[in-house]
């Protein structure tokens, strides 16, 4: 079982014991404190609670935005300055956590995380133990487009700070100089493009192996982008028989991961994967030293602002076509969770801040994200190629009732951690492809066996 799952279980057990000592909890019971009766849909920005006083603390993974030298659109300080023009007495102290996925779970266990956090990987059945409900999914969906990531028992416990499309950030100039006149639409076309780039750049495809978390991004393309099906990730994958097999049509998870394996094996990536540098890669792509990177749309503004050649940076759909059409997941990034144990006033103030960030701050647009508010169709330039090619954005549907935590269980027992910080398995693809000591098909056979064993262990029906 992965460290994150062990920690999540420890968090759950600790919180349950704490709640028992306090006399238990209701749907938003927390540790027995007062719970605001205000819901997300009730708040009218700029009109309600403008005189509310509160001192909030928020934990974030975006440590870069706390730096005055941040090269993106706005720093946290600038967002807070704008927020305080409307809500002058709601003060928000923001703490950045570098190793967020692991340290946030420790902080959750200790109970000292404040009022708002980006929700880490916890079991959905435990959401009401930690977090305030924003309201039922029907009312929230009338105002926010992506309420499903932390949905449980009809209640929404997390709202996205942004939603991202999935494609490939690339240097348009070097692609053009290599004679690549249109974006590849299949794995075969993409590999041919990388071969054309071989003499033009130091690395046609940059893996960012050493960073680790950048490798996990490949998982994000194995559902909607590889199948066109919004129900695949949370409903079908758990029941799928050998989901890492080759369907023979250039789609599915098999062919997503094979792109990476083939690129490394054929020498179309950096010379030494162990010395890749995430921060340095942004400028390398900006200047044309490397050709492209497989990352979510959030990376586009960072790469564009990382040097003086921002006009050369583009973002293309992932090279996979299903029935003549390309798809992009509309994935929720980290989501705001509000502490159910905070005071009622702080919970109300936190709801106001989250709503302002989600619907009014422009954060998602500024960070290369999809529009979040219902009725907002203002897409940033990062999606120009997607819209021009009629790429369809599809959101992952929630799990079926009673199976909300099944994917988590299979991930933990198989140790594959699909779309859940499963970085090391992707790193192993790079290692084996580079060393030529294990074929890609053998890797996929091992993954299928691990998945099948986990399904049997957890009593999951295979369909």
N, C-alpha and C positions, 0 to 999 in steps of 0.2 A: 504494500500500500504506500502511495506517495506521501511525502512529508506533509503536503498541504491537507490531505484528507485526514491524516492522523491529528493534525492540529485542529482541523474543523471539528472532529469528533471530541477532542479535548475541550474545545471552546463550548460545544453544545452541552457536554456533561457538566462543566463548571457552571454555566449559566443556569441550567436546570436546577442544580443543587442550590444555587443562590436564590432562585425564585422560590423554591420550596421553603427555604428559611424565612422568606418574606411573606409567605402565605399564598403563593401561587400567582397566576396571572390570567387575564382574559385575552381576547383577541389582540388587544394592544396593551396588555397588562404590564409589560416591563417589570420593574422591581417594586411595583406597588405605588409609584408616584402618580400625580395627576396627569391625565392625558387630555390634550386639547380636543375639543369637539369640532374644530375647524378642519375642513377637507380641502384638498387642492383645488377642486372645481369651484369652491365657494369664493375664492379670493379674486378680487378685481384689482389688478396692478395699477398703482398710481392713485387709487381711491381708498382702499382698505388698509388699515394698520399703519398709516404713515406716521403716526405719533407713538407707535409701539417702541418700547425701550428693551433692548436685550444685548447681551454680550455673548456671541457665538464662537465656537471653535470648530474648525473644519480640517480634516485630514485629506491630503491629496497626493496622488502619484506624480503630478506635474510640478516637480521641483524646479524645472527650468524656468517656469513662469514667475517664480519668486525672485529671479535675478533681474536687476534693472537693465542688464545688457541683453535680455532676451530678444532675439531677432524676429520673433513672430509678430502677429498683429498687435496684441496687447498683453501686458503683464497682469498678474493678479491685482496688483496695486491699482492699475488703471480701471479694471472692472469694478473694484470696490469703490473707487472714487465716483464712478458713474452711478452705482447702486445707492450710495449715500446721498446723492442729490435728491432722490425720491424718498429714501428711508434713512434720514440722518441719524437716528438713534439706534439703529440696528448695526452693531459693530461686529465684524467677522475677522477673527484671527485665524490665519491659514498656516498650517504646518505641513511641510513637504516631507514625504517619506521615500527614500531612494529605493529600497528593496520592498516595494509596497505589497506585493502579493503575499509575502511571508510575514513581514512585520505587522501588517494591518490585522492579521489573525491573532497575533500575540496581544496587540493592543485591545482588540475586541474582547479577548479573554480577561484582560486586566480591568476592563471597564473604564479606562481613563482616556478614551478617544475623543470625547467632546460631544458635539451636537450633530455634526454632519460628517459623513465619510463616504468614500467611494467603496461600494459594497464588494468585499472580497469573496472568494469561493466558499460559500456556506451551503448547507442543505436547505432547500426551500421550505421544508417542514419546520425549520427553526427560525424563519424570517420574523415571525411575530414576537419571538423572544427578544430580538435585538432592535427591531426597527418599527417605526410608526407606519401605519397604512396611509397612503395618499387618498384612498377611497376605493370604491369598487371599480372594476375594469371598465364598465360601461360609461361611467361618468368621466373617468380620466381620459378614456379614448376620444371623448368629444373635444378634448383640448390638446392632447399629445399623441403623436403618431406611433410611438414605439414603447408601449407599456408592458411588453410580454416578458422581458428578461428576468424580472424578479416578481412574477405573478404567481400567487398561490391561493387556492381556495377562493378564487374570484376577487382577491384583494391585491392591489399594486403596492409593493414595498420599495421599489427603486425606480427612479426616472433617469434617463440617460443624460449625461453631460453633453454628449454628441452621439450621432449615429453615423457610421462610416460606410462608404462603398468600398469594394475590394477590387483592386486591379494591380497594375504595375507602374511604378514611377520610373520615368526614363528620360534620357537626353535626346531630344528631337533632332538636334544638330548632328550628333554622331550617327544616329540612325539614318538620317538623310544622306550623309556623306558615305555611308556604307551601301547605299543604293536601296534601302528599305523604304518603299514609298507608301505602304499602308500597314496598319497594325495587324500583326498575326492573329488569326482566329482559331487556330488549332495548335496542339502541342508540336506537331511536325513543323508547321510554319514558324513557330517560335524558335525552335532549335535551329532551323535554317537561318533565321535572322541573327541568332547569336553567332553562328559560324561566319556570317558576313561581317560581324562586328569584331571578329577575332583580331584582325590586324589594325584596328582603329583605336582600341582601348586596352588598358591593363587588365580589365576583367569585363567581358561582355555582360555577365550576370554576377553580381556581388552577393555572396551568401550571407554576410554578417554572422558567420558561425560563432565567433568568440563571444558575442553579446548574449547569446542564449535565447533570450526572450524574443528576439527577432526571428528565430527559427520557427517558433510556435505559430507564426503568422501563416505558414503553409496550411495548417489545419483549417483555417478560416475559409479556404476555397473549396473544401471537400463536400460541402452541402449544396447550397443554392447555385454557386458558380459551376459546379460539376454535374448537377442534376436538374436544375431549373425548378426544383420542388421545395417549397417552403415548409413542408411537413417532414422532410427527410431527417434533419438534424435531431430534433427532439421527439419525433414519433416513430419513424421507420428504422433509423439506425440501430436502436436498441434491440429490435427484433430481426434485423437483417442477418441472413446466413452468409458468412464469409464476405463481409462488405469491402474487403481490400483486394478482391479478385478483379481481373481485367474483363470488362464487358465486351471488349472487342470493337468499340466504336469511338475510341478516343475521349471518352468521358469518365466520370466517376473518380473517387478518391485515388484509385490505382494510378490513373494517368496524371493526376495532380502531382503526386509525389515522384512519379517517374520523370517528370520534367527536370526536377532537381537532380535526381540520380544521374540522368543522362548528361546533363550539362556539366556536372563535376567530372564524370568518367571521361568525357570527351575533351576535357581541358578548356572549358568555356567559362570558367570562374577564376577567381584569384589564385595565384600560385601557391600560397600558403594560407589555408583556411584558418589556422590557429592564431594568426596575427591580425585578423580583420579588426577594424575599429569603427564602431557605430558613429561616433561624433565626427570622425574624419571622413567617413563615407559620404556624408551629406555634401561636403565641399567637393569631394572627388567626383560625385555624380553631377554636381552643378557645373564643374569645370570641364567635364567630358572625359575624365580619366577612366571612368567606368561607364558601362552602358545603361544598366537598369537594376532595380531591386524590387522584389516581390513583397509589397507592404500595403497596408490600408491607406485610404485617402488622406488620413491624418499626416502622413509623411510628406505629402506634396508641398504644403506651405513651408515646412521646415527645410526641405531640400532647396526650394526656390529661393529662400532667403539666406542660404548658407554661403553664397558667393555673389559675384557680380554678373553672373550669366543666367539670372533667373528666367529670362525669356526663352531659354533653351529647354526648360523643364516641362514635360508633359505627363499625362496620366492616361494609360490605355486600359481597356477592359482585359480581364484575364483571358488567355488564349484557349478558350474552350467553347464549343458551339453545340447546342442541344437542339436537334430538329430545325436547324437553320437559324437559330436565335441565340444570342448571348444574354447572360444573366449576371447580375451582381447582387450579393447579399446586402441588405440594409441592416447592418449589425449595430446593436447598441454597444457603445464603448462602456467604460466604467459608469456606474449609475449612482446617483445621490441616494444615500440612505440616511434617515433622520432617527436619532436615538430615542427609543420609546421610553427611556428612563430620564430624559431631560425634563425640565420643568415645562408646564403647559405653555407659559409665555415663550420660552425658548423654542418649543416645538412649533408654535405659530409663526415666530420670526423665521425659523428655518424653512418652513413651508413658503413663506414670502420670498426668501432669498432663492430657493430652488426654482420657484416659478419664474422669478425675474431672470435667472441664469438661463432657464430653458426656453422661455418665450420672448425675452426682450433684449438680452445682452448681446446677441449676435455671436456668441461664443462658437456654436457649432459651425456657422458659416465661416468665421475667421480661421477655424482650425481644419478646414477642408471637409466639413461634415455635411450631412443631408439636413434639410430643413426639418425641425422638430415639431413646431406648432401646427395644428390642423389649420389648413387654409394658406399656409406659407409655401409657395412654390419657387422661392428664390434660391436657386442652386448656384454655388460658387463655381468659378471657372474650371476647377479641377475636373468637373464632370462634363466638360464640353464635348469630348470625344464619345462619352457614353450616350449623351443625348442625341448627338449627330448620327450615331449608329443604332439608335432605338434599343439600347440595352435596357432590359427591364430590371428594376430594383424590386427585390422580393425579401420580405422580412421572415425570419424563422418563426414558425408558429409554436405556441407553447406545447409542452408535453400533454399527453392525455391524462384525464383525471385518474389519480391513483398511481401514476408513473412519473410524478414530478422529480423524483430523486433517482430514478432508475439509471439514467445516463451517468450520473455521478458514481453510482455503485459499480457499474460496469467499467467505467474509467479507472476507478481505484483498484478493482480486482484484476483487471487486465494489465494495469500499469501503463496503458497507452495514453491516457489523459487527452483525448481528442478535444481540441478547442478549450483546454483547461490547463494551460501552462505545461503542455507535454513537449517541452523544448528538446529534451535529451534524445527522444526517439528520432527527431528530425536531424539532430546533429549526427546521430549514428548513420543515417542515410549518407550524409556527406563523407563521413569517415570511411565507410565501406566502399563507396563509389571511388574515392580517391585512392584507397589502398588496393582496390580490386580484389578484395578477399571474400566478398559475399555478393552474389547476384541480387538484382532487385527483386526478382520473383521469389527468391528464397526469403528475403526480408518480409515480403507481403504474406508469404505462407506462414511465417512465424506470427505475424500480427493476427492473421485470421484464426490461428490456433489459440492464441491468447484471448481473443474475443469470444470464441466458441466456449472455451473453458470458463470464462467469466459468466457467460449466459447460463451455462449449466449450473455453476456454483450459486448463482442468484435466482435460479428458477424462472428465468425469462424465456417465454415462448419464442421459438424461432419460426418465422413465417416465410 
